[in-house]
Amino acid sequence: MKPFSVLHSEILVDEPYCSIEKQCVELPDGSEKDWFIRHSGPAVVIVPQLKSGAIYLQKTYKHGCGKIILEFPAGLVDAGETPLSAAIRELREETGLVAEEMISLGKCVADATGSDMMYYFFLAKNCEQVSDPELDDAEQIESFVVDNFDAVRDEFLHGKYEASASSLAALGMI
């Protein structure tokens, strides 16, 4: 395998949460092609498990797909923040939960063809409610609890709402 050579590039969109770069690349056969890359910082996906063993899920509206989807709590890693500290922060902000233990499950590339974003996955063990959620203006989240991971799989694969790919990946790491 041979990486593409970037002949020249330009930033088409440069917003805080969305940077899009157009690259003219040389393919391994010598031909040239335009390639578009969405640059984004890393994100975390947190699987919250309560002391009872029950699992916390969220229904949330996502404007990119224009649908209500089902997922685990998730969010971007802020500048200067580690994925672990972002996971602790996002869990509390979106759910009001605090975990006794955060276990790293691994990481993966979010969209290898069109983005450099990385997902970091965590299992939040023995969570307890310590506050109300503190949602951002654009967040519409309804949290609910299911009994166990089998119930999560059933909700993700056969429930009323489609699941996010990142949450399906997280479930596969459990």
C-alpha positions as CSV (number, residue, x, y, z in Angstrom):
1,M,0.0,0.0,0.0
2,K,1.2,3.5,-0.8
3,P,-0.2,6.7,0.8
4,F,-1.5,9.3,-1.5
5,S,0.7,12.3,-2.1
6,V,-0.9,15.7,-1.4
7,L,0.0,18.0,-4.3
8,H,-1.8,21.1,-2.8
9,S,-4.6,21.8,-0.5
10,E,-7.0,24.6,0.7
11,I,-9.3,25.0,3.7
12,L,-12.9,25.4,2.4
13,V,-14.6,25.7,5.8
14,D,-12.9,26.8,9.0
15,E,-15.4,26.8,11.8
16,P,-14.7,25.8,15.5
17,Y,-16.4,22.3,15.1
18,C,-16.0,21.9,11.3
19,S,-13.0,22.3,9.2
20,I,-13.1,21.0,5.7
21,E,-10.0,20.7,3.6
22,K,-9.9,20.1,-0.2
23,Q,-6.7,18.3,-1.2
24,C,-5.5,17.5,-4.7
25,V,-3.8,14.1,-4.3
26,E,-1.7,11.9,-6.5
27,L,-3.0,8.3,-6.5
28,P,-0.6,5.4,-6.6
29,D,-1.2,5.0,-10.3
30,G,0.0,8.6,-10.9
31,S,-3.5,10.1,-11.6
32,E,-4.8,13.1,-9.7
33,K,-8.0,13.4,-7.8
34,D,-9.7,15.9,-5.4
35,W,-10.2,14.6,-1.9
36,F,-12.2,16.2,0.9
37,I,-11.3,15.8,4.5
38,R,-13.3,16.9,7.6
39,H,-10.9,17.8,10.4
40,S,-12.1,17.3,13.9
41,G,-10.6,16.8,17.3
42,P,-11.2,13.5,19.1
43,A,-14.4,12.5,20.8
44,V,-15.4,10.2,23.6
45,V,-18.2,7.7,24.0
46,I,-19.1,6.6,27.5
47,V,-21.1,3.4,28.4
48,P,-22.6,4.2,31.8
49,Q,-23.4,1.2,34.0
50,L,-25.2,1.8,37.3
51,K,-24.4,0.0,40.5
52,S,-27.5,-2.2,39.9
53,G,-25.9,-3.3,36.5
54,A,-28.5,-1.4,34.5
55,I,-27.2,0.6,31.5
56,Y,-28.0,4.3,30.8
57,L,-29.0,5.2,27.2
58,Q,-30.0,8.4,25.4
59,K,-32.5,9.4,22.8
60,T,-31.1,12.5,21.1
61,Y,-31.9,14.7,18.1
62,K,-29.0,14.8,15.6
63,H,-29.4,17.5,13.0
64,G,-26.7,16.0,10.7
65,C,-29.0,13.1,9.9
66,G,-32.2,15.0,10.9
67,K,-33.3,12.1,13.2
68,I,-33.7,11.1,16.8
69,I,-31.1,8.5,17.4
70,L,-30.2,6.2,20.2
71,E,-26.7,6.3,21.7
72,F,-24.5,6.4,24.8
73,P,-23.4,9.7,26.1
74,A,-20.6,11.2,24.0
75,G,-18.9,14.4,23.2
76,L,-15.8,16.2,21.9
77,V,-12.5,16.4,23.8
78,D,-11.8,20.0,24.6
79,A,-8.4,21.6,23.9
80,G,-5.9,20.6,26.6
81,E,-8.1,17.9,27.9
82,T,-7.3,14.1,27.9
83,P,-9.9,11.6,26.6
84,L,-10.4,10.4,30.2
85,S,-11.1,13.8,31.6
86,A,-13.4,14.5,28.7
87,A,-15.3,11.3,29.4
88,I,-15.7,12.2,33.1
89,R,-16.9,15.7,32.1
90,E,-19.3,14.6,29.3
91,L,-20.8,11.9,31.5
92,R,-21.7,14.4,34.2
93,E,-22.8,17.1,31.8
94,E,-25.1,14.9,29.8
95,T,-26.5,12.7,32.5
96,G,-25.6,14.1,35.9
97,L,-23.8,10.8,36.7
98,V,-20.4,10.2,38.3
99,A,-18.6,6.8,38.0
100,E,-16.6,5.1,40.6
101,E,-14.4,3.7,37.9
102,M,-13.7,4.6,34.2
103,I,-12.3,1.8,32.1
104,S,-10.7,2.5,28.8
105,L,-12.2,0.2,26.1
106,G,-10.0,1.3,23.2
107,K,-10.2,3.8,20.3
108,C,-10.9,3.8,16.6
109,V,-10.9,6.1,13.6
110,A,-14.4,7.6,13.2
111,D,-14.4,7.9,9.3
112,A,-11.1,6.7,7.8
113,T,-12.1,7.8,4.3
114,G,-13.2,11.3,5.0
115,S,-12.0,12.4,8.5
116,D,-9.2,12.4,11.0
117,M,-11.4,12.2,14.0
118,M,-10.7,9.5,16.7
119,Y,-13.2,8.0,19.1
120,Y,-12.1,7.0,22.6
121,F,-14.4,4.5,24.4
122,F,-14.9,4.2,28.1
123,L,-17.0,1.9,30.4
124,A,-18.2,4.0,33.4
125,K,-18.7,1.5,36.2
126,N,-20.9,1.9,39.3
127,C,-22.4,5.2,38.3
128,E,-24.6,7.2,40.6
129,Q,-26.7,10.3,40.0
130,V,-25.2,13.4,41.7
131,S,-26.8,16.3,39.8
132,D,-29.1,17.2,37.0
133,P,-27.7,17.2,33.4
134,E,-26.2,20.4,32.1
135,L,-27.0,20.4,28.4
136,D,-25.7,22.7,25.8
137,D,-28.2,24.9,23.9
138,A,-28.3,22.6,20.9
139,E,-28.6,19.4,22.9
140,Q,-31.9,17.6,23.1
141,I,-31.4,14.5,25.2
142,E,-33.8,12.1,27.0
143,S,-32.0,9.5,29.1
144,F,-33.4,6.2,30.1
145,V,-32.2,2.9,31.7
146,V,-32.3,-0.7,30.5
147,D,-31.7,-3.7,32.6
148,N,-28.5,-5.1,31.0
149,F,-26.3,-5.3,27.9
150,D,-28.7,-7.7,26.2
151,A,-31.4,-5.1,26.5
152,V,-29.0,-2.5,25.0
153,R,-28.3,-4.7,22.0
154,D,-32.1,-5.2,21.6
155,E,-32.7,-1.4,21.7
156,F,-29.8,-0.7,19.3
157,L,-30.7,-3.4,16.8
158,H,-34.5,-3.7,17.0
159,G,-35.7,-0.6,18.8
160,K,-37.8,2.4,17.6
161,Y,-34.7,4.5,16.9
162,E,-31.6,4.0,14.9
163,A,-28.4,3.7,16.8
164,S,-25.2,5.8,16.3
165,A,-22.3,4.0,14.7
166,S,-20.0,5.1,17.6
167,S,-22.4,3.6,20.2
168,L,-22.6,0.3,18.3
169,A,-18.8,0.3,18.2
170,A,-18.7,0.9,22.0
171,L,-21.1,-2.0,22.6
172,G,-18.9,-4.2,20.5
173,M,-16.0,-3.4,22.8
174,I,-17.8,-4.6,26.0
